[in-house]
Structures are given as C-alpha cells and as structure tokens.
Amino acid sequence: MIVIEVRKDRITVSGHAQYEASGKDIVCAGVTALVTTLIDAITALTNDKIQYEIMPGWADIHFRDLSEESKLLVDSFFLGVCNIANEFPDHVRIM
C-alpha cells in the first residue's frame, strides 16, 4: 500500500501499491507522476526552495513558507492523489 502523509511543512510518500506487477502498476505510476511533477513544478515555476529525497518506494518533500503559487501546486497534487486514493482505496491511503 502507498501511504501519503501530508503535513504543514512536509509530504511523505512511502510504499508500493501492489496493484499489479512491478513495471505494470498503474497506481504506482500515477502517484509517482504526481510526486515528480510536484517537485519539478515547484523548483521550475517558483522561487521557493524545497528539499526532497526520492527513491523507489519513497519520497520525502520538505518545505517552509511556500508562496501562493507553490501552495496551489501542492493543492493540485493533493487533488490528484485523492482521486487515485478514491479509485483504489485498497492500494493508496492518505493520512
């Protein structure tokens, strides 16, 4: 199961969906796409500084004092992962 923890200054994503075999798992691919897009969008489209670590089965994003633009990007990420969690509740949990 993928567990997504959203806090005031941090987003942590851990685990694997185990919806399908590795390389064919659309749930993992969807969450991964949202995570990497969030990181890339904040770093490329805003002046905000974030720290992150990303590896298979793990992503940890730290931030402080986000601009309104970055807050909007985080909200968009949250909408996306909520949609995936609603569609695949046995494979994604948001805390």
Backbone as CSV, one residue per row, in Angstrom:
resi,resn,N_x,N_y,N_z,CA_x,CA_y,CA_z,C_x,C_y,C_z
1,MET,0.845,-1.181,0.000,0.000,0.000,0.000,0.889,1.243,0.000
2,ILE,0.478,2.243,-0.752,1.141,3.544,-0.744,0.483,4.377,0.349
3,VAL,1.306,4.938,1.216,0.823,5.812,2.280,1.353,7.212,2.006
4,ILE,0.446,8.171,1.965,0.805,9.564,1.705,0.482,10.357,2.959
5,GLU,1.520,10.943,3.553,1.350,11.771,4.740,1.545,13.230,4.334
6,VAL,0.518,14.030,4.539,0.580,15.450,4.199,0.560,16.236,5.503
7,ARG,1.601,17.027,5.702,1.701,17.866,6.893,1.929,19.311,6.471
8,LYS,1.953,20.194,7.427,2.105,21.628,7.154,3.381,21.936,6.368
9,ASP,4.469,21.252,6.675,5.756,21.571,6.068,6.423,20.364,5.391
10,ARG,5.616,19.326,5.100,6.236,18.099,4.591,5.195,17.203,3.933
11,ILE,5.627,16.521,2.890,4.830,15.460,2.267,5.732,14.233,2.180
12,THR,5.244,13.121,2.699,5.986,11.867,2.625,5.120,10.832,1.919
13,VAL,5.706,10.161,0.954,5.025,9.099,0.221,5.873,7.842,0.382
14,SER,5.257,6.761,0.864,6.030,5.544,1.080,5.230,4.313,0.686
15,GLY,5.952,3.283,0.297,5.339,2.004,-0.013,5.101,1.796,-1.498
16,HIS,4.510,0.673,-1.794,4.161,0.295,-3.155,2.688,-0.119,-3.180
17,ALA,2.016,0.197,-4.248,0.579,-0.077,-4.337,0.285,-1.573,-4.414
18,GLN,1.144,-2.312,-5.077,0.943,-3.751,-5.300,-0.380,-4.027,-5.998
19,TYR,-0.745,-3.106,-6.867,-1.948,-3.292,-7.685,-1.667,-4.264,-8.819
20,GLU,-0.449,-4.193,-9.343,-0.031,-5.027,-10.472,1.466,-5.283,-10.317
21,ALA,2.022,-6.095,-11.167,3.456,-6.400,-11.120,4.275,-5.132,-11.343
22,SER,5.470,-5.129,-10.787,6.373,-4.004,-10.966,6.564,-3.711,-12.452
23,GLY,6.494,-2.436,-12.802,6.600,-2.039,-14.197,5.270,-1.974,-14.915
24,LYS,4.230,-2.549,-14.312,2.890,-2.534,-14.903,1.852,-1.931,-13.964
25,ASP,2.324,-1.415,-12.840,1.431,-0.936,-11.792,0.994,0.501,-12.078
26,ILE,-0.239,0.660,-12.555,-0.734,1.991,-12.917,-0.933,2.880,-11.698
27,VAL,-1.205,2.284,-10.547,-1.395,3.084,-9.331,-0.062,3.697,-8.907
28,CYS,0.989,2.874,-8.851,2.321,3.403,-8.522,2.755,4.453,-9.547
29,ALA,2.514,4.175,-10.809,2.913,5.112,-11.862,2.194,6.451,-11.712
30,GLY,0.914,6.409,-11.386,0.152,7.641,-11.212,0.650,8.469,-10.048
31,VAL,0.876,7.832,-8.910,1.359,8.551,-7.733,2.771,9.088,-7.993
32,THR,3.610,8.277,-8.604,4.970,8.716,-8.923,4.952,9.924,-9.850
33,ALA,4.091,9.903,-10.848,3.994,11.033,-11.774,3.577,12.305,-11.037
34,LEU,2.639,12.190,-10.118,2.205,13.366,-9.359,3.313,13.891,-8.446
35,VAL,4.034,12.993,-7.794,5.122,13.407,-6.898,6.220,14.114,-7.677
36,THR,6.682,13.495,-8.761,7.782,14.099,-9.520,7.346,15.406,-10.182
37,THR,6.106,15.479,-10.621,5.608,16.726,-11.204,5.536,17.826,-10.150
38,LEU,5.118,17.501,-8.933,5.087,18.496,-7.867,6.482,19.051,-7.606
39,ILE,7.455,18.168,-7.462,8.834,18.608,-7.208,9.339,19.468,-8.360
40,ASP,9.168,18.991,-9.578,9.643,19.734,-10.750,8.937,21.072,-10.901
41,ALA,7.636,21.106,-10.659,6.872,22.343,-10.819,7.292,23.388,-9.792
42,ILE,7.446,22.997,-8.549,7.859,23.970,-7.531,9.252,24.505,-7.844
43,THR,10.181,23.624,-8.218,11.546,24.082,-8.466,11.662,24.881,-9.759
44,ALA,10.869,24.562,-10.774,10.990,25.238,-12.070,10.102,26.473,-12.202
45,LEU,8.965,26.485,-11.524,7.985,27.542,-11.750,7.878,28.562,-10.632
46,THR,8.559,28.318,-9.523,8.512,29.260,-8.405,9.933,29.551,-7.924
47,ASN,10.047,30.501,-7.045,11.338,30.805,-6.423,11.493,30.121,-5.073
48,ASP,10.529,29.288,-4.708,10.574,28.608,-3.417,11.666,27.545,-3.408
49,LYS,12.255,27.381,-2.259,13.283,26.363,-2.064,12.673,25.200,-1.293
50,ILE,12.814,24.013,-1.838,12.359,22.808,-1.153,13.532,21.847,-1.065
51,GLN,13.428,20.936,-0.132,14.387,19.846,-0.017,13.605,18.572,-0.247
52,TYR,14.205,17.649,-0.982,13.494,16.405,-1.234,14.464,15.250,-1.408
53,GLU,13.928,14.083,-1.132,14.634,12.825,-1.360,13.633,11.912,-2.046
54,ILE,14.047,11.309,-3.127,13.137,10.428,-3.844,13.902,9.188,-4.296
55,MET,13.299,8.037,-4.078,13.861,6.747,-4.490,12.691,5.780,-4.632
56,PRO,12.904,4.625,-5.215,11.786,3.681,-5.367,11.101,3.399,-4.023
57,GLY,9.814,3.623,-3.991,9.030,3.352,-2.782,9.110,4.422,-1.716
58,TRP,9.735,5.562,-2.041,9.898,6.587,-1.007,10.097,7.961,-1.626
59,ALA,9.384,8.933,-1.123,9.616,10.334,-1.469,9.339,11.165,-0.228
60,ASP,10.218,12.097,0.036,10.079,12.966,1.197,10.367,14.390,0.731
61,ILE,9.384,15.261,0.869,9.500,16.643,0.408,9.309,17.567,1.604
62,HIS,10.311,18.411,1.872,10.252,19.374,2.967,10.169,20.778,2.387
63,PHE,9.359,21.610,3.012,9.238,22.995,2.552,8.851,23.891,3.721
64,ARG,9.111,25.201,3.542,8.744,26.197,4.554,8.285,27.444,3.833
65,ASP,7.324,28.111,4.390,6.874,29.413,3.880,6.663,29.406,2.372
66,LEU,5.819,28.523,1.898,5.566,28.434,0.460,4.813,29.656,-0.048
67,SER,5.119,30.031,-1.270,4.389,31.099,-1.944,2.983,30.603,-2.289
68,GLU,2.128,31.524,-2.675,0.779,31.138,-3.083,0.822,30.210,-4.297
69,GLU,1.786,30.448,-5.185,1.922,29.585,-6.365,2.240,28.146,-5.959
70,SER,3.183,27.981,-5.044,3.539,26.635,-4.592,2.411,25.981,-3.816
71,LYS,1.695,26.775,-3.023,0.543,26.227,-2.296,-0.494,25.692,-3.276
72,LEU,-0.683,26.399,-4.372,-1.617,25.934,-5.403,-1.131,24.628,-6.028
73,LEU,0.171,24.516,-6.248,0.732,23.271,-6.791,0.560,22.116,-5.809
74,VAL,0.767,22.370,-4.531,0.554,21.335,-3.509,-0.916,20.928,-3.474
75,ASP,-1.811,21.899,-3.554,-3.245,21.586,-3.578,-3.598,20.729,-4.796
76,SER,-3.005,21.040,-5.923,-3.241,20.252,-7.135,-2.738,18.820,-6.964
77,PHE,-1.546,18.675,-6.374,-1.018,17.342,-6.060,-1.994,16.585,-5.165
78,PHE,-2.486,17.272,-4.139,-3.392,16.637,-3.192,-4.682,16.182,-3.870
79,LEU,-5.229,17.007,-4.757,-6.425,16.602,-5.506,-6.147,15.342,-6.327
80,GLY,-5.003,15.305,-6.972,-4.649,14.146,-7.789,-4.522,12.868,-6.975
81,VAL,-3.797,12.933,-5.852,-3.639,11.721,-5.048,-4.943,11.320,-4.379
82,CYS,-5.788,12.290,-4.047,-7.110,11.950,-3.501,-7.946,11.202,-4.533
83,ASN,-7.879,11.637,-5.777,-8.611,10.927,-6.835,-8.111,9.492,-6.983
84,ILE,-6.805,9.305,-6.934,-6.257,7.946,-7.036,-6.664,7.127,-5.819
85,ALA,-6.577,7.720,-4.624,-6.955,7.001,-3.404,-8.429,6.624,-3.410
86,ASN,-9.293,7.493,-3.939,-10.716,7.174,-4.019,-10.986,6.044,-5.005
87,GLU,-10.224,6.018,-6.077,-10.401,4.984,-7.100,-9.804,3.647,-6.673
88,PHE,-8.714,3.691,-5.898,-8.001,2.481,-5.492,-7.765,2.485,-3.982
89,PRO,-8.838,2.435,-3.171,-8.698,2.577,-1.720,-7.927,1.453,-1.042
90,ASP,-7.812,0.308,-1.680,-7.047,-0.797,-1.096,-5.560,-0.669,-1.375
91,HIS,-5.182,0.375,-2.134,-3.787,0.494,-2.558,-3.147,1.836,-2.208
92,VAL,-3.956,2.842,-1.867,-3.447,4.168,-1.524,-4.214,4.693,-0.318
93,ARG,-3.460,5.177,0.662,-4.081,5.765,1.857,-3.444,7.129,2.099
94,ILE,-4.274,8.103,2.399,-3.798,9.444,2.703,-4.015,9.703,4.184
95,MET,-2.969,10.156,4.828,-3.038,10.415,6.270,-2.808,11.888,6.528
